[in-house]
Amino acid sequence: MNHCSECGQPLPTDPVEAEAETIRSWCRDNGVVLVLGDAIHQSAAARYLGLSQKTLQNCYFLPSKRIRRRVYVRIGDIAEFICNQISR
């Protein structure tokens, strides 16, 4: 099992979970707040994916949750989307 060179914790072996951990790390580094347990605002998801927020709104490839006129995307869904794109 691989371990993190910085903290020594075991790294996930599942590619989706590894990508999710990369996204969480990016969120910490960029001051993006995790909400609803493990979700980020749609604008932060668009920034991470390198898309415009409008593109993300118009495409239905990522499930989202709307709360009080704000839209959130689960980190696991973003990671799964990225892994599916890589495997194609």
Buried (B, 14 or more C-beta within 10 A) or exposed (E): EEEEEEEEEEEBEEBBBBBBBBBBEBBEEEEBEBEEEBBBBBBBBBBBBEBEBEEBBEEEEBEBBEEEEEBBBBBBBBBBBBBEEEEE
